[in-house]
């Protein structure tokens, strides 16, 4: 864990593909991109508006990252989540994990996304049109 690159970010800016860090022991890098779909609960939407209790969300993201690093041997861990309006087709979440072997990277990626959805106070509001929005639901 001491030599692991770990980054947690909540941002209002579009997510970008970060450069892969050349870490000698890394044999697998898994990226998960959560992308806004055009249909939410059988309704066509323009996008999602994400809001968060920012301080608590950052705390929980750091706690989840630390737990993951205690459970799974990783060389790199990034969790980036968008806030604000995210249009259909744009990414709202990036999880990148790097490890010596692919099994650990895939397991960590799945675990991180599952825990984030359970524990981090981020809510998504479907935006049906400029004038109407659906009720908020957990992200």
C-alpha positions in Angstrom: 0.0 0.0 0.0 2.9 2.4 0.7 4.0 2.4 -3.0 0.4 2.6 -4.4 -0.7 5.6 -6.3 -4.1 6.6 -5.0 -6.3 9.4 -6.2 -9.9 10.4 -5.3 -11.6 13.3 -7.1 -15.0 14.9 -7.2 -15.2 17.3 -10.1 -17.6 19.5 -12.1 -15.4 19.1 -15.2 -15.6 16.4 -17.8 -13.6 13.3 -17.0 -10.5 12.7 -19.1 -8.5 9.6 -19.8 -5.5 9.8 -17.4 -2.2 8.6 -18.6 -1.2 5.2 -17.4 1.6 5.5 -14.9 4.6 3.3 -15.6 4.8 1.3 -12.5 7.2 -1.6 -12.9 5.2 -4.2 -11.0 1.9 -3.4 -12.7 0.8 -6.2 -15.1 -2.9 -5.2 -15.4 -4.8 -1.9 -15.6 -8.6 -2.0 -15.6 -10.6 1.1 -16.3 -14.3 1.2 -15.6 -16.3 4.1 -17.1 -19.8 4.8 -15.9 -21.6 6.5 -18.8 -25.0 8.2 -18.8 -27.5 6.2 -20.8 -30.3 7.8 -22.8 -33.1 5.9 -21.0 -33.5 6.2 -17.2 -36.4 4.2 -15.7 -38.0 3.8 -19.1 -37.9 7.6 -19.7 -35.7 9.3 -22.4 -33.5 11.8 -20.7 -31.1 14.6 -21.8 -28.6 13.7 -19.0 -28.2 13.4 -15.2 -27.5 16.1 -12.7 -25.3 14.8 -9.9 -25.2 16.4 -6.5 -23.3 15.3 -3.4 -22.7 16.1 0.2 -19.2 16.9 -0.9 -17.3 16.7 2.4 -19.0 13.3 3.3 -18.7 12.0 -0.2 -14.9 12.7 -0.3 -14.5 11.1 3.1 -16.4 8.0 2.1 -14.5 7.7 -1.2 -11.2 7.9 0.7 -12.4 5.3 3.2 -13.5 3.0 0.4 -10.2 3.4 -1.4 -8.3 2.6 1.9 -10.4 -0.5 2.5 -9.8 -1.7 -1.0 -6.1 -1.3 -0.6 -6.1 -3.2 2.6 -8.0 -6.1 1.0 -6.5 -6.3 -2.5 -2.8 -5.7 -3.5 -2.9 -2.8 -5.9 -0.3 -0.5 -7.5 -2.7 2.2 -8.7 -6.2 3.2 -7.7 -8.1 6.2 -9.1 -11.8 7.1 -8.4 -13.1 10.2 -10.3 -16.8 11.1 -10.1 -18.5 14.0 -11.9 -20.9 16.4 -10.2 -23.3 18.7 -11.9 -25.0 18.0 -15.3 -23.6 15.1 -17.3 -25.1 14.7 -20.8 -26.1 11.4 -22.3 -23.0 9.6 -23.6 -20.7 11.4 -21.2 -18.8 9.7 -18.4 -19.9 10.3 -14.8 -17.5 7.8 -13.1 -14.0 6.6 -13.8 -12.5 3.8 -11.6 -8.9 2.8 -12.6 -7.0 0.0 -10.8 -3.6 -1.4 -11.5 -2.2 -4.5 -10.0 0.3 -7.2 -10.7 -2.4 -9.6 -12.1 -5.7 -9.1 -13.9 -7.8 -11.0 -11.4 -7.0 -8.5 -8.6 -7.6 -5.6 -10.9 -11.1 -6.8 -12.0 -12.1 -7.7 -8.4 -11.0 -4.3 -7.1 -12.8 -2.5 -9.8 -16.1 -4.3 -9.2 -15.8 -4.0 -5.4 -15.0 -0.2 -5.6 -18.1 0.5 -7.8 -20.4 -1.6 -5.7 -19.2 0.1 -2.5 -19.4 3.6 -4.0 -23.0 3.0 -5.0 -23.9 1.8 -1.5 -22.0 4.2 0.7 -21.2 7.5 -1.0 -23.8 10.4 -0.7 -24.0 11.2 -4.4 -27.5 11.6 -5.9 -28.5 11.7 -9.5 -31.5 13.6 -10.9 -32.6 12.6 -14.4 -33.0 15.7 -16.6 -35.9 15.0 -19.0 -35.8 18.4 -20.6 -34.6 21.9 -19.8 -37.8 22.6 -18.0 -38.5 19.3 -16.2 -36.5 17.1 -13.9 -37.5 13.8 -12.3 -37.1 13.1 -8.6 -33.6 12.4 -7.2 -32.5 8.8 -6.7 -29.3 7.4 -5.2 -26.4 7.3 -7.7 
